[in-house]
Amino acid sequence: MEYITLNNEVKMPIVGTGTNTYGKVNKDYNGELKNEIPELESALELGYRSIDAAISYRNEALVGGILAESSVPREELFITTKVPAREEYVSSKESTRAAIDNSLKNFKTDYLDLLLIHAPIEDKEQLKNTWEVFEEYYEAGKLKAIGVSNFKKNHLDELNEFAKVKPAVNQIQINLTEKNKELLDVLKEEGITPVAWGPMKTEEHQDKVLDEIGKAYGKSGAQVLLKYQIGRGVVVIPKSHNRENQAANLDLFDFELTAADVEKIDNL
Ligand SMILES: NC(=O)c1ccc[n+]([C@@H]2O[C@H](COP(=O)([O-])OP(=O)(O)OC[C@H]3O[C@@H](n4cnc5c(N)ncnc54)[C@H](OP(=O)(O)O)[C@@H]3O)[C@@H](O)[C@H]2O)c1
């Protein structure tokens, strides 16, 4: 596994697993919760250590239970979760503290590696209060890094007006249908690490080119796409319910794309 160093020197695995449909009937985001997640157990067995969770996914306690019971030591895991930008969680500092305390309980841990605001909070006072609570837990060592998700440049500018601790990460959609080029440039300038959600999304004509590039290395188009993303400093958190795909998504470190490959993908 390779790691990326965040702006506060914390190291984050460059590949993790998403969990938004894990443990749900029909692998449906809105599906009822089951009481098992074989996919997460399989991911841990295969070597995934970075787990992307969220309060909104409703499965935090289930995911946390599996992590806590696994044989992987806590210090090897990189646990991310997210506080929803909803009144229930951000209307007061007390509600944000309660949300974080509950996540710590769900993961049966005394610290989270990364906590994100799941989406922009439009009310400035609420944004400030929420970030101040994040900073409070960060200073107390209960959060090793703090960041945001789905923030555009204007949201980052607003946060920067009062943030004492800069966001370490912005988790946004980055794939070949949503390249987010301008925002990626902003994040680079500001020293904020981009984490790609939905990193696998492509269109059919793009798949053909990715598959073709992969042939030279004995890799699939999906692996080429992930390699392209991590090659430009983007953390990826692909999610799969299929063990073979899970294994493939980790098997990215024994080949290099050429500059010509990268240019081809850039132009897709
Ligand atoms: N911050 C946010 O607002 C936000 C929004 C969306 C998602 N997320 C996070 O990002 C994670 C990933 O995003 P996502 O789940 O939407 O999409 P994704 O990881 O880009 O794509 C998942 C799809 O790709 C397929 N897939 C995975 N690996 C593959 C491979 N090697 N070959 C072929 N197909 C493959 C999976 O099918 P199989 O199961 O059949 O492999 C699944 O249908 C989520 O789980 C969640 O943790 C965050």
Ligand as a Chemical Component Dictionary entry (heavy atoms), coordinates in Angstrom:
data_LIG
# 
_chem_comp.id                   LIG 
_chem_comp.type                 NON-POLYMER 
_chem_comp.pdbx_formal_charge   0 
_chem_comp.three_letter_code    LIG 
# 
loop_
_chem_comp_atom.comp_id 
_chem_comp_atom.atom_id 
_chem_comp_atom.alt_atom_id 
_chem_comp_atom.type_symbol 
_chem_comp_atom.charge 
_chem_comp_atom.model_Cartn_x 
_chem_comp_atom.model_Cartn_y 
_chem_comp_atom.model_Cartn_z 
_chem_comp_atom.pdbx_ordinal 
LIG N1  N1  N 0  -18.949 12.045 0.115   1  
LIG C1  C1  C 0  -19.986 11.717 -0.631  2  
LIG O1  O1  O 0  -20.934 12.497 -0.818  3  
LIG C2  C2  C 0  -20.028 10.359 -1.266  4  
LIG C3  C3  C 0  -20.944 10.089 -2.306  5  
LIG C4  C4  C 0  -20.923 8.822  -2.894  6  
LIG C5  C5  C 0  -20.041 7.862  -2.445  7  
LIG N2  N2  N 1  -19.168 8.139  -1.403  8  
LIG C6  C6  C 0  -18.200 7.126  -0.923  9  
LIG O2  O2  O 0  -17.412 6.694  -2.017  10 
LIG C7  C7  C 0  -17.470 5.272  -2.120  11 
LIG C8  C8  C 0  -17.281 4.836  -3.555  12 
LIG O3  O3  O 0  -18.242 5.421  -4.395  13 
LIG P1  P1  P 0  -19.413 4.578  -5.078  14 
LIG O4  O4  O 0  -19.705 3.424  -4.204  15 
LIG O5  O5  O -1 -20.521 5.503  -5.369  16 
LIG O6  O6  O 0  -18.853 4.208  -6.479  17 
LIG P2  P2  P 0  -17.599 3.440  -7.092  18 
LIG O7  O7  O 0  -16.732 2.894  -6.038  19 
LIG O8  O8  O 0  -17.011 4.375  -8.074  20 
LIG O9  O9  O 0  -18.280 2.315  -7.931  21 
LIG C9  C9  C 0  -18.899 1.230  -7.393  22 
LIG C10 C10 C 0  -19.304 0.326  -8.556  23 
LIG O10 O10 O 0  -18.153 -0.065 -9.306  24 
LIG C11 C11 C 0  -18.108 -1.475 -9.443  25 
LIG N3  N3  N 0  -16.708 -1.899 -9.362  26 
LIG C12 C12 C 0  -15.860 -1.756 -8.308  27 
LIG N4  N4  N 0  -14.655 -2.256 -8.599  28 
LIG C13 C13 C 0  -14.727 -2.742 -9.869  29 
LIG C14 C14 C 0  -13.795 -3.383 -10.729 30 
LIG N5  N5  N 0  -12.545 -3.616 -10.354 31 
LIG N6  N6  N 0  -14.216 -3.740 -11.967 32 
LIG C15 C15 C 0  -15.466 -3.496 -12.366 33 
LIG N7  N7  N 0  -16.396 -2.888 -11.602 34 
LIG C16 C16 C 0  -16.026 -2.509 -10.359 35 
LIG C17 C17 C 0  -18.937 -2.035 -8.301  36 
LIG O11 O11 O 0  -19.576 -3.211 -8.689  37 
LIG P3  P3  P 0  -19.285 -4.623 -7.923  38 
LIG O12 O12 O 0  -19.849 -4.464 -6.544  39 
LIG O13 O13 O 0  -19.986 -5.608 -8.747  40 
LIG O14 O14 O 0  -17.792 -4.800 -7.924  41 
LIG C18 C18 C 0  -19.955 -0.917 -8.066  42 
LIG O15 O15 O 0  -21.077 -1.117 -8.892  43 
LIG C19 C19 C 0  -18.825 4.930  -1.495  44 
LIG O16 O16 O 0  -18.945 3.593  -1.134  45 
LIG C20 C20 C 0  -18.851 5.901  -0.321  46 
LIG O17 O17 O 0  -18.091 5.371  0.771   47 
LIG C21 C21 C 0  -19.152 9.370  -0.836  48 
# 
loop_
_chem_comp_bond.comp_id 
_chem_comp_bond.atom_id_1 
_chem_comp_bond.atom_id_2 
_chem_comp_bond.value_order 
_chem_comp_bond.pdbx_ordinal 
LIG N1  C1  SING 1  
LIG C1  O1  DOUB 2  
LIG C1  C2  SING 3  
LIG C2  C3  SING 4  
LIG C2  C21 DOUB 5  
LIG C3  C4  DOUB 6  
LIG C4  C5  SING 7  
LIG C5  N2  DOUB 8  
LIG N2  C6  SING 9  
LIG N2  C21 SING 10 
LIG C6  O2  SING 11 
LIG C6  C20 SING 12 
LIG O2  C7  SING 13 
LIG C7  C8  SING 14 
LIG C7  C19 SING 15 
LIG C8  O3  SING 16 
LIG O3  P1  SING 17 
LIG P1  O4  DOUB 18 
LIG P1  O5  SING 19 
LIG P1  O6  SING 20 
LIG O6  P2  SING 21 
LIG P2  O7  DOUB 22 
LIG P2  O8  SING 23 
LIG P2  O9  SING 24 
LIG O9  C9  SING 25 
LIG C9  C10 SING 26 
LIG C10 O10 SING 27 
LIG C10 C18 SING 28 
LIG O10 C11 SING 29 
LIG C11 N3  SING 30 
LIG C11 C17 SING 31 
LIG N3  C12 SING 32 
LIG N3  C16 SING 33 
LIG C12 N4  DOUB 34 
LIG N4  C13 SING 35 
LIG C13 C14 SING 36 
LIG C13 C16 DOUB 37 
LIG C14 N5  SING 38 
LIG C14 N6  DOUB 39 
LIG N6  C15 SING 40 
LIG C15 N7  DOUB 41 
LIG N7  C16 SING 42 
LIG C17 O11 SING 43 
LIG C17 C18 SING 44 
LIG O11 P3  SING 45 
LIG P3  O12 DOUB 46 
LIG P3  O13 SING 47 
LIG P3  O14 SING 48 
LIG C18 O15 SING 49 
LIG C19 O16 SING 50 
LIG C19 C20 SING 51 
LIG C20 O17 SING 52 
# 
